[in-house]
Amino acid sequence: MISKSQIKLITGLQHKKYRDKSGFFLAEGPKIIMDLLDSGLELEALYASESHPDLAELEQIVSVADLKKVSALKNPNTHLAVFNIPKQKTIQPKVLTVALDAVRDPGNLGTIIRLCDWFGVQQMYCSPDTVDCYNPKVVQATMGSIARVTLYYGALPELFERTRLPVYGAVMDGTNVYTKALPPAAILLLGNEANGISSPLMPFVQHKITIPAFGSSNAPESLNVATATAVLLSEFRRTTGK
């Protein structure tokens, strides 16, 4: 059974202000939980409606009804964990870095974090109005990659100035990325799902790049921001071999 105080804590973690206050976040599903544990994240509590052989020593078995009370999912998984938010690492000044300007959709952010993990991008810069990376929906979408990619939230101009890396902005009217020489260390800036990169940030963009459409005149107006991230990161790694 989950106590009332535990229920209050766990359900509160669905909201950013409680995550910030407590220093905890939620993860659901044995695969994600094991991935976070393998990556060295510190477990606070683990609740399960059925035992898992690899997690049995850590589990507190509870009823399906109790797990449903605290789950952030429409269809609760068999396992729910409370983890400590890890301490932020030092910014690496000379590596490929993804920067996000007001990306609001949790699924998009989670997918982008997962893509960064796949392409070996270990850090991301996010504007303050980008969705919180420890939002339960973001955590689920990362499939465990949240443990291996560090996100820094803050005013992007200040973050850009601290690293002094060249900034490549994904825009509709830029240079064809397939014809562009790309460096191994840079900042790749992607904008809001609806509005793209905000005008105050455009002066920081030294290189405008675009993914050209090869379809008909009826092709989509633009790509989803996560899809664009996948294409652009692939090009950065392909052209540099690093």
C-alpha positions in Angstrom: 0.0 0.0 0.0 1.2 3.5 -0.8 0.7 6.0 2.1 -1.2 9.3 1.7 2.1 11.2 2.1 3.8 9.1 -0.6 0.8 9.6 -2.9 1.0 13.4 -2.4 4.7 13.4 -3.1 4.5 11.2 -6.2 1.5 13.0 -7.8 3.2 16.3 -7.0 6.1 15.3 -9.2 4.0 15.7 -12.3 4.4 19.4 -11.8 7.7 21.3 -12.3 7.5 23.4 -9.1 7.3 20.2 -7.0 10.2 18.6 -8.9 12.3 21.7 -8.4 11.4 21.8 -4.7 11.9 18.1 -3.9 14.8 17.3 -6.3 13.0 14.2 -7.6 11.4 13.1 -10.9 9.3 10.1 -12.1 10.1 7.3 -14.4 7.7 4.5 -15.4 8.3 1.1 -16.9 11.0 -1.5 -15.9 13.1 -1.0 -19.1 13.4 2.8 -18.5 14.0 2.3 -14.8 16.8 -0.3 -15.3 18.4 2.0 -18.0 18.4 4.9 -15.5 19.9 2.7 -12.8 22.5 1.3 -15.1 23.4 4.9 -16.0 24.1 5.7 -12.3 21.1 7.7 -11.3 20.1 7.5 -7.7 16.8 5.7 -6.9 14.6 7.1 -4.1 11.7 4.6 -4.3 10.3 2.0 -6.6 6.7 0.8 -6.6 5.5 -2.2 -8.6 2.2 -4.0 -9.2 4.1 -7.2 -10.1 7.7 -8.3 -9.5 10.5 -8.1 -12.0 13.5 -10.4 -11.7 16.0 -7.7 -12.2 14.4 -5.2 -9.8 13.0 -7.5 -7.1 15.4 -6.4 -4.4 14.4 -2.7 -4.9 10.6 -3.1 -5.3 7.8 -2.2 -3.0 4.9 -4.3 -4.2 1.6 -2.4 -4.3 -1.8 -3.0 -5.9 -2.7 -2.1 -9.5 -5.2 0.4 -8.0 -2.6 2.1 -5.9 -0.2 2.4 -8.9 -3.0 3.9 -11.0 -3.5 6.6 -8.4 0.1 7.9 -8.8 0.9 7.1 -12.4 1.3 10.0 -14.9 0.3 7.6 -17.7 -3.2 7.0 -19.0 -2.4 3.3 -19.0 -0.1 2.7 -16.0 2.9 0.5 -16.3 3.8 -2.2 -13.8 6.6 -0.1 -12.3 7.0 3.5 -11.2 10.2 4.9 -9.7 11.2 8.1 -8.0 14.7 9.2 -8.9 16.9 12.0 -7.6 17.5 14.7 -10.2 21.3 14.4 -10.9 23.6 17.3 -10.3 24.4 19.3 -13.4 27.7 18.6 -15.1 30.2 21.3 -16.2 29.5 22.7 -19.7 31.9 21.3 -22.3 33.0 24.3 -24.4 34.1 22.6 -27.7 31.6 19.9 -28.6 28.6 19.5 -30.9 25.7 20.9 -28.9 22.0 21.2 -29.6 20.1 24.3 -28.6 16.3 24.6 -28.4 14.3 27.8 -28.6 10.8 27.4 -27.0 10.2 23.7 -27.9 7.0 23.1 -26.0 5.9 19.5 -26.9 7.1 16.9 -24.4 7.2 14.2 -27.0 9.4 16.4 -29.3 11.8 17.2 -26.5 12.0 13.5 -25.4 12.7 12.4 -28.9 15.4 15.1 -29.4 17.1 14.0 -26.2 17.0 10.4 -27.4 18.5 11.5 -30.8 21.3 13.4 -29.1 22.1 10.2 -27.1 22.2 8.2 -30.4 24.4 10.7 -32.2 26.8 11.2 -29.2 25.6 14.7 -28.3 26.1 14.9 -24.6 24.7 18.4 -23.8 21.8 20.6 -24.8 21.0 24.3 -24.2 17.3 25.1 -23.7 15.5 28.4 -23.4 13.6 28.9 -20.2 10.3 28.4 -22.0 11.3 25.0 -23.4 9.4 22.2 -21.7 11.1 20.8 -18.6 13.2 17.8 -19.3 11.9 16.0 -16.2 8.3 16.3 -17.2 7.1 12.7 -17.0 6.1 12.7 -20.6 9.5 13.9 -21.7 11.2 11.2 -19.5 9.1 8.5 -21.0 9.9 9.7 -24.6 13.6 9.6 -23.9 13.5 5.9 -23.2 16.3 6.3 -20.6 18.5 8.8 -22.6 17.7 11.5 -20.1 20.5 10.0 -17.9 23.1 10.4 -20.6 22.4 13.9 -22.0 22.8 17.0 -19.8 20.3 19.9 -20.4 21.1 23.4 -19.4 18.3 25.9 -19.1 18.8 29.6 -19.4 18.9 32.7 -21.6 20.3 31.3 -24.9 22.3 34.4 -25.8 24.3 34.1 -22.5 24.8 30.4 -23.2 26.0 31.1 -26.7 28.5 33.7 -25.5 29.9 31.4 -22.9 30.9 28.8 -25.4 31.8 31.0 -28.4 31.0 28.1 -30.8 29.7 28.8 -34.3 25.9 28.8 -34.2 24.0 27.0 -37.0 20.3 27.8 -37.2 17.7 25.5 -38.8 15.6 27.8 -40.9 13.5 27.6 -44.1 15.6 29.9 -46.2 19.1 28.7 -45.4 21.9 27.0 -47.3 21.2 23.4 -48.3 22.6 21.3 -45.5 23.7 18.6 -47.9 26.1 21.0 -49.6 27.4 22.7 -46.5 30.7 21.9 -44.8 29.9 21.3 -41.2 32.4 21.4 -38.2 32.7 18.8 -35.5 32.1 21.3 -32.8 29.2 23.8 -33.1 25.8 24.8 -31.7 22.8 23.5 -33.7 19.8 25.8 -32.9 16.3 24.7 -33.6 13.2 26.8 -32.9 9.6 26.5 -31.7 7.3 24.0 -33.4 5.0 26.7 -34.9 7.2 29.8 -35.1 10.8 28.6 -35.6 13.7 30.5 -34.2 12.6 33.7 -32.4 13.8 37.0 -33.9 15.9 38.1 -30.9 18.1 35.0 -31.5 18.7 35.4 -35.2 21.6 37.8 -34.8 23.5 35.0 -33.0 23.0 32.7 -36.0 26.2 32.7 -38.1 25.2 30.0 -40.5 21.6 29.4 -41.7 21.0 25.9 -42.9 17.9 24.1 -44.2 16.7 20.6 -45.2 15.5 21.0 -48.8 12.2 19.4 -49.8 12.6 16.9 -52.7 8.9 16.2 -53.0 6.2 17.8 -55.1 4.8 21.3 -54.7 2.3 19.8 -52.3 5.0 18.7 -49.9 4.6 19.7 -46.2 5.4 23.3 -45.3 8.1 22.2 -42.8 9.4 19.2 -40.9 8.6 18.3 -37.3 11.4 19.7 -35.1 12.4 16.3 -33.9 12.6 14.9 -37.4 14.6 17.9 -38.5 17.0 17.3 -35.6 17.5 13.7 -36.7 18.4 14.8 -40.3 20.7 17.6 -39.2 22.6 15.6 -36.6 23.1 12.8 -39.1 24.6 15.3 -41.5 26.9 16.8 -38.8 28.2 13.4 -38.0 28.4 12.2 -41.6 30.4 15.2 -42.9 32.9 15.3 -40.0 33.1 11.5 -39.3 33.1 12.3 -35.6 
